[in-house]
Amino acid sequence: MGQKNQTVVAEFYFSDFPPFEKGSLLLFVPLLFIYLFIIVGNFTIFCAIWLDTHLHNPMYSFIGMFSFLEIWYTTVTIPKMLSNLVSEQKTISFVGCLLQMYFFHSLGVTEALVLTVMAIDRYVAICNPLHYAVIMTPRLCIWLSTGSCLFGFLMLLPETVWISTLPFCGPNQIHQLFCDFEPVLRLACADTSVILVEDVIHAIFILMSVSIISLSYVRIIAVILRIPSGDSRQKAFSTCAAHITIFLLSFGSVGLMYLRFSVIFPPLLDKATALMFAVLAPLFNPIIYSLRNKDMKDAIRRVLCFQERSKTEKRNISVSLTC
């Protein structure tokens, strides 16, 4: 049958998750709580770094940027997941699906680049401390941050535009929690061998980032072990441990999802893996960077105390004017 007679897909349907009756409401409440915690936690970290001058240095600037990206990274997918859990019509428009894919992966790539830059920053700070201020200048930090955003959002643009030109004539059910490249490409009425090309592109980028970050932290750990002072060694280990934990959570689940090439997982395992890097990994970011970081906890406390003092002063001024 010719392409002119094919039905053009206007929207996609998401398959049920979890696959048992009345499980949607059981998942809705914890997912909503996790989403609110991610938003509030990352926004608090971002504001604390922005308002507290003690944290105006490259390391915390990159942490603040990563927290800001995490807010939008989760907002691209989780609200739609929540809507699908309570809605009978679990649909998304074709354009909406393309936009979700583009922003989810663009933000993910940008976050990966920021994590890579953070590893390089820690490498310079610990392995070349005398030259740190000369190397990691404010100008370079701005260039690195801007370059990460530009590369992250431009890298996926040609790929998304190309997918928008593919014919989709049915079926239109996506076996995933959100629109992702592989599940959507499998629905195209075209040669699906292009999926292998997508896997190779993702694998190259992931392996490059993992290699740079791994080599940086291997060198960092080697230098930390040679530090004679126990307190200095413990502080350096504490800072790097937080970064390494975020790195393992983020890249571990992403690697499991995108470094499998032609291996096909059961739909339930696919969704569980997607839940790991789209929901669970972002959940631990505010926990690790706030609860395990003394400087961050002190900054949040100072910001909150400053706001309380400001409210008290305003009330006192109001009372004095009334009198």
C-alpha positions, 0 to 999 in steps of 0.5 A: 500500500502506498504511503499516500493511503497510510493513516498518519499518526496524530498521537501516541498511547502509553501502555499501562504502568504498573501492569496490575489493577488499581496499581496506578493510584498506589504509584501516584502518591509516592511519585508525586511526593518524589517530584515535589521533593526534587523540585523543592530540594533542587530549588533550595540548593540553587537559591542557597548557592545564588544568595550565599556569597560563601558558595560563589566558587566554581564547584558550587556554581556547577552544582547550582547549575546541575540542580537547576537542570534537574528541576527541568529534567524531571519536569519534562517527564514526571508531570506527564507520568502523573497525569497518565496514572490517573487518566484513562486516556494515556495519550500524547500528541505527536508534536508533544512526544517530539518535544518531550524527547528533545528536551529530556535528552537535551537536558540529560546531555547537558547534565552529563557535560556538567558532571564532566566539567565538575570532575575536571574542576575537582581534578584541578582543585585537588591535583593542581591546587596552586594553579587552580585560581589561575586555571578555573577563572570565572571567565572559563567557568562561564564558557564551560557552562554556556558551552555545555548548554549549547552543545547539549541542546544542539546535539539532539536537534538534528536527530529530533528533526529527522525523526519528525520526518519519518512516516508513522502509520500505526501501531501507536502504542509506546511501551515506555513511561515517556517518549524515548528515541528507541520506543518511538522509532520502533513505531515508524513505518520505515527501516528500523535498522536506524535504531542501531545508529542511535545506540552507537551515537548514545554509546559514544557520548556516554563512554566519552563522558564516563572515561573523562570522569573516571580518569579524573576521579582515579587520579583524584583518589590517588592524590587524596591518599597521599595527603598526610593530614587526616582532616584534609583527606576526609574533607576531600574524600567527602566532597568527591564521594558526593560527586562520584555517587551522583555520577554512578547513579546517573550514568549507571542507569543511563548506561543500562538503558542505552548501552545494550544495542540490539538486546531487547529487555522485557517491557516491565524491565525497560520501564523500571530502568527508565524509572531509575534514571528519570526519577530515582537518580534525580531524587538523590541529588538534593539529598547528597548535595545538602544533607551530606555537605556541611557547607551546603547545610550551613548556607541553607541555614544562613539563607533561611535565618536571613529570611526569618530576620528580614521578616522579624525586622519588617514586623518590628518596623511595621509595629513602630510605625503603627505606634 
